[in-house]
Amino acid sequence: MTAETMPVRADLLALDAEALAVLTNRGLVKRAGREAGREPPEISPGPESTVVAVFSDGVRAELPVGGLELGRCTCGAVTVCRHLIGLVFAYQAVAAPGSAKAGQAEADGGLVSTGTGRAGADGGPVSAGTGQAEADGGPVSAGTGQAEADGGPVSAGAGQVGAGVGPVNGEAGQAGAGIGPASADVVPEALAPRTAAAAAEVDAAASKAGATWSPGGFTDEDLVARIGARLVASARRTLRTGFTARIRRGATPVVELASATVRFLVPHALGFVHTDARAGVRDDVIALAVWAFRAADAEQPDAAECVVDVGGGPSGAASGGSGLEAVVEFAAEVLRAGVVHAGDGLSAAAAGHLVRLERAGLRWPLDATAELAGQLAAYRRRSARYAPETTADLIAELFARHRAVLAGGSAGVRARVLGSEEAAQTPLRRVRLDGLGARVTAVDDERRVEIFHAHPASGVVLVSHREWTAEDDGPALSRRRFGGATVGALAAGVVITESAIRSASRAVRVTTGRVARSTVTVSSGAWADLPPSLLVTDFARAADEWEALPPRPVRARVRAELVRVLAVAEVCGMRYTTGDQRLTVEIRDSAGTPAFVVATHASVAPGRLDAVAAAFSGRHGTPRFVAGSVHRSGGGLVIDPYAIAADGPPIVPDLANPDPAGIGLTPQEARLAPISASDPTGLAPQAGCTPASMSDPAGLAPQDRLGAGSASGSAGVASQDRQGPGSASGSAGLAPQDRLGAGSASEPAGVGAGIAPQAGRGPRPGIAADPLGGAIAEAQAVLAEMAHTGLAHLPASATGRLRGARDGLARVGLRRVAAALDVLAGHLGPDPGGAATEAWVDAYLRVSTAQELL
């Protein structure tokens, strides 16, 4: 059959081996490519541009216009089989010989990652239980990666919201509050299918951004034909509520939504769209992705990557409230009565609020309320899980989310603060999850293991967890089975599964069964191919990105939000602090910027420090990466290690056996020198490394701490550099004069802009005590004690302690925070009302945000 007699199928010509692997799996594409090259089928035209292929074994495959799922094959497979992929290769060989040869070469030689997070592979199977008649591959072997572009949710990062301690300008955040129909019958101009002239203008602008086409050109009729009227109607309900999307233009346009990542693999062809959600479960995200591109084309046509708020009606007070009024009143009642005096009535009320929040789909307030109810229950049981600081955090968070929504802004702001765009659960397609280590914790006789998994295709970290009632430590827990494999294998291995279910908070659950099986292989620790959202190679840039995060009380409540992988170019030295049982390792990136790995001993993880010391001293080869929870402090990065990659599989410190000799560092391994006046840390300078101070082993000198004045009198971040409401990047809605501790240009701010992972949970490990941190910690403890006792039941000494904390804050320059405590003290009395509650919330939000900014 010649090219002249074949139908012109631009969609098939646009498919390369990488795109086919995304739509199926890499092993299937490799096998089909080999067979098509060795014994190509006979290609002929069918009706309505259908392509027909007859193979040498008599199998007949047909592929009409509309996507691989519409293909038919006599082999008996119930999903896309190797014959349909072979048909594509054979058609390309006839219609465009050069393209076919390139595609088959990719399939035969192993696909190269394009940087989207899809891992390369040298072979692979069709998953067990798919019902295919032929065996299209064998079991997954070590080192095999699946090509599925398994994108998970990425919380939109632009358009930040107010923390509730200052006014938020109604125009803050990304534009787009008016995008989206107020009803199903009204379609805004920005989202309406465009005319040919408008489409040409958009395509021209897209070309400037490096793209060749825009999915926004698909009509609503195209969407109905692709996913059906029912799913389009479901998508319109989401559109009316409003959602946020991250747009990445290019040869393969990508839309990152809260519940899925959507990739348009073939230009102008909806049949070749890939989502990471299981087929047929969340296909409505295809319509949301198209509408997001329409909004981006109207608002930011020149941007190669942007974040847009799509749809939604008026938010905040204009829409009648936040929807949290009842649960905020519940939190206020807990604060007035105190945890000590909270009776069964409050617990029963909490159950009712949980039902209402679940019904309304407000995920983040639902999670916070459930955790608050858990704290009340833990106190009644006298459980060690109860913590006054946690309870105070949760009360303040509910108020902050309520205030942020009432302050106004786009519908996207409302959706991000309340989590209304999040699906409770999303079943995923075949996914590849790379283990990034584990964290073991203990409360009484309960043991909890959290395992962190990198999801490269979506650029996020997912968390699986399991609890046991036992006296085991980390090494013993590593041998327990969890999800069909041992804890140790999951934490340091690669999971390929078709049975993963992801929750709104990015917790992942891998089910077991005969149909959808999961395979765990040994990881080589080759994390260099992780996407930039997970892999940090520039420490200074990463520290700056942390500054752009919204305040913690109004951020998305996702697990492992700040878990990253840091690339290690150089290990400068180590120091072990005996009193704190803490090991600090200084590492550098390729530009020489330092970061600090800080590990603290825990009895439930007896080998943690030994494993970290051994890994960074080179006993397992050259350390190349460290994965863990990262936060910014003093303008630099500090990471709590979960796994370290050197030569061989990753080392998981919490699951490692202790070294009988202790840390056992030789001077050469640790690069330690005798402590002297010239080297107070015991860190001998190595290749330009700057030693830390003895009082600050993490290398964060007081003059470098944000908020501490320098010789020139400036603080960590000048007030004029802070983003006020309505900034282009979407500020937290706190004007310079309203930010904690901020003064005038001649009166420097008292707090910098670093972001801590869990502000309000006490001092961070690895950071030496200082007056600023001590004053904030004391104020936070006093306010948390008030929530524990109850504003209506405070002892006579409470006012004195509050004023003492106020004086401490004023001494270190946090005058606005101190003033908030003064206001609270003025409202305290035997019968505190709403004013006292609001004053406590104001004070606590300011203090906790100051703690976060240290």
Disulfide bonds with the S-S distance in Angstrom:
Cys572-Cys689 1.82
